[in-house]
Amino acid sequence: MGHVQKRLLSTASRFTTVSTAGIPNFPPKESFIVESDVPRPSFDPELWASLQPAPSSALSAFAHRAGLDSILKSDDDIRQACTHPSFVDIWRQNYPKDKRIPKSNAQLSTLGNSLMGLFAMEYLTTKYPYLPTRVQKAALTAHVGPNTCASVAQELGADPLLRWHRTPTTSTGSKVLHSDALASIPRSITALIYKKHSLPSARQFVHSYFLSRQVDIRSMLKFLDPKKALKEMVAKFGREPPKSRLLKETGRFSNSPVFVVGIYSGAEKIGEGFGSSLKMAEFRAAEDALQRVFLTAQPDHLMQLPTSTFPAGLGDVFRTDATPEASEFRAPDMVISELTYASSGSSKVAPIGRRTPPRFT
């Protein structure tokens, strides 16, 4: 056995998805060509191993591990969900005469990305009605962004099933990295669940694997001048101007003083903060008051998402009798969550009017 054949066996053994039992001619005939007879290396075992299809046992195990064995019953669907479009180009280069071109997840990934964005945005809008738009976008990326999708794919064990090829940046497209290709698998699975079963089932998959994760939204709220932002927000909701009051203090003339400042709107305390100086304590109290409004969360048992009106199975989504919940759904009242602070007055936010102001809880 020559050097190329030994390298083939050692490399192929590291790829758990390459089943030697299902390959009739192993090693392939290209590995027996002497490298001195051709101007380039006659055989690349790593490339050959990456071009081999995943065995059915690995695909079936992945479906059962993800809890989708009752929906994704066909191995071809799972194989397509794990095939990135960059793999099709390298397949055509190595097998130009083979007409059995593998199906990629290009369309499935696009559809799944839109569905995941829909489910995440309606959840965040219903859960946090006063959250600013920029923070909503940041929370959306944290829940269903590319890094999160790649992490979920690795947790599901989809990394060995991924078929892709690293592509540099070109004039017609951007580069393809391993994390980008891996992120396409959960998106494609979401689209397959939507096509094979129903939209509520796809929403349940996204809620179970993505929206159930704990994301620190508090750290996404940043204010250059929280006192000014709080003043404009209180005026927008028709409340009395905020005033700072010193609640407690200790060690004023020592090396480590501590001050506790509260911010009041009329007789109601809307924020509290501490610090080693009065300015720091007032800064933190204003931040606390803003966070109490923006992070006001709707209880889970009172949340009703718009997609709950869709039928539980395949059918016409425009039928009024598609689901019993359709007649019971009530759209929540729209709230104004944006600030005119740091917008140079270009936002033109209308006053709240008669709407119910938020409670500082």
Secondary structure in CASP SS format (residue, H / E / C, confidence):
PFRMAT SS
TARGET T0000
AUTHOR 0000-0000-0000
METHOD secondary structure of the structure
MODEL  1
M C 1.00
G C 1.00
H H 1.00
V H 1.00
Q H 1.00
K H 1.00
R H 1.00
L H 1.00
L H 1.00
S H 1.00
T H 1.00
A H 1.00
S C 1.00
R C 1.00
F C 1.00
T C 1.00
T C 1.00
V C 1.00
S C 1.00
T H 1.00
A H 1.00
G H 1.00
I C 1.00
P C 1.00
N C 1.00
F C 1.00
P C 1.00
P C 1.00
K H 1.00
E H 1.00
S H 1.00
F H 1.00
I C 1.00
V C 1.00
E H 1.00
S H 1.00
D H 1.00
V C 1.00
P C 1.00
R C 1.00
P C 1.00
S C 1.00
F C 1.00
D C 1.00
P H 1.00
E H 1.00
L H 1.00
W H 1.00
A H 1.00
S H 1.00
L H 1.00
Q C 1.00
P C 1.00
A C 1.00
P C 1.00
S H 1.00
S H 1.00
A H 1.00
L H 1.00
S H 1.00
A H 1.00
F H 1.00
A H 1.00
H H 1.00
R H 1.00
A C 1.00
G C 1.00
L C 1.00
D C 1.00
S C 1.00
I C 1.00
L C 1.00
K C 1.00
S C 1.00
D H 1.00
D H 1.00
D H 1.00
I H 1.00
R H 1.00
Q H 1.00
A H 1.00
C C 1.00
T E 1.00
H C 1.00
P H 1.00
S H 1.00
F H 1.00
V H 1.00
D H 1.00
I H 1.00
W H 1.00
R H 1.00
Q H 1.00
N H 1.00
Y C 1.00
P C 1.00
K C 1.00
D C 1.00
K C 1.00
R C 1.00
I C 1.00
P C 1.00
K C 1.00
S C 1.00
N C 1.00
A H 1.00
Q H 1.00
L H 1.00
S H 1.00
T H 1.00
L H 1.00
G H 1.00
N H 1.00
S H 1.00
L H 1.00
M H 1.00
G H 1.00
L H 1.00
F H 1.00
A H 1.00
M H 1.00
E H 1.00
Y H 1.00
L H 1.00
T H 1.00
T H 1.00
K H 1.00
Y C 1.00
P C 1.00
Y C 1.00
L C 1.00
P C 1.00
T H 1.00
R H 1.00
V H 1.00
Q H 1.00
K H 1.00
A H 1.00
A H 1.00
L H 1.00
T H 1.00
A H 1.00
H H 1.00
V H 1.00
G C 1.00
P H 1.00
N H 1.00
T H 1.00
C H 1.00
A H 1.00
S H 1.00
V H 1.00
A H 1.00
Q H 1.00
E H 1.00
L C 1.00
G C 1.00
A C 1.00
D H 1.00
P H 1.00
L H 1.00
L C 1.00
R E 1.00
W C 1.00
H C 1.00
R C 1.00
T E 1.00
P C 1.00
T C 1.00
T C 1.00
S C 1.00
T C 1.00
G C 1.00
S C 1.00
K C 1.00
V E 1.00
L C 1.00
H H 1.00
S H 1.00
D H 1.00
A H 1.00
L H 1.00
A H 1.00
S H 1.00
I H 1.00
P H 1.00
R H 1.00
S H 1.00
I H 1.00
T H 1.00
A H 1.00
L H 1.00
I H 1.00
Y H 1.00
K H 1.00
K H 1.00
H C 1.00
S C 1.00
L H 1.00
P H 1.00
S H 1.00
A H 1.00
R H 1.00
Q H 1.00
F H 1.00
V H 1.00
H H 1.00
S H 1.00
Y H 1.00
F H 1.00
L H 1.00
S C 1.00
R C 1.00
Q C 1.00
V C 1.00
D C 1.00
I C 1.00
R H 1.00
S H 1.00
M H 1.00
L C 1.00
K C 1.00
F C 1.00
L C 1.00
D C 1.00
P H 1.00
K H 1.00
K H 1.00
A H 1.00
L H 1.00
K H 1.00
E H 1.00
M H 1.00
V H 1.00
A H 1.00
K H 1.00
F C 1.00
G C 1.00
R C 1.00
E C 1.00
P C 1.00
P E 1.00
K E 1.00
S E 1.00
R E 1.00
L E 1.00
L E 1.00
K E 1.00
E E 1.00
T E 1.00
G C 1.00
R C 1.00
F C 1.00
S C 1.00
N C 1.00
S C 1.00
P C 1.00
V E 1.00
F E 1.00
V E 1.00
V E 1.00
G E 1.00
I E 1.00
Y E 1.00
S E 1.00
G C 1.00
A C 1.00
E E 1.00
K E 1.00
I E 1.00
G E 1.00
E E 1.00
G E 1.00
F E 1.00
G E 1.00
S C 1.00
S C 1.00
L H 1.00
K H 1.00
M H 1.00
A H 1.00
E H 1.00
F H 1.00
R H 1.00
A H 1.00
A H 1.00
E H 1.00
D H 1.00
A H 1.00
L H 1.00
Q H 1.00
R H 1.00
V H 1.00
F H 1.00
L C 1.00
T C 1.00
A C 1.00
Q C 1.00
P C 1.00
D H 1.00
H H 1.00
L H 1.00
M C 1.00
Q C 1.00
L C 1.00
P H 1.00
T H 1.00
S H 1.00
T H 1.00
F C 1.00
P C 1.00
A C 1.00
G C 1.00
L C 1.00
G C 1.00
D C 1.00
V C 1.00
F C 1.00
R C 1.00
T C 1.00
D C 1.00
A C 1.00
T C 1.00
P H 1.00
E H 1.00
A H 1.00
S C 1.00
E C 1.00
F C 1.00
R C 1.00
A C 1.00
P C 1.00
D C 1.00
M C 1.00
V C 1.00
I C 1.00
S C 1.00
E C 1.00
L C 1.00
T C 1.00
Y C 1.00
A C 1.00
S C 1.00
S C 1.00
G C 1.00
S C 1.00
S C 1.00
K C 1.00
V C 1.00
A C 1.00
P C 1.00
I C 1.00
G C 1.00
R C 1.00
R C 1.00
T C 1.00
P C 1.00
P C 1.00
R C 1.00
F C 1.00
T C 1.00
END
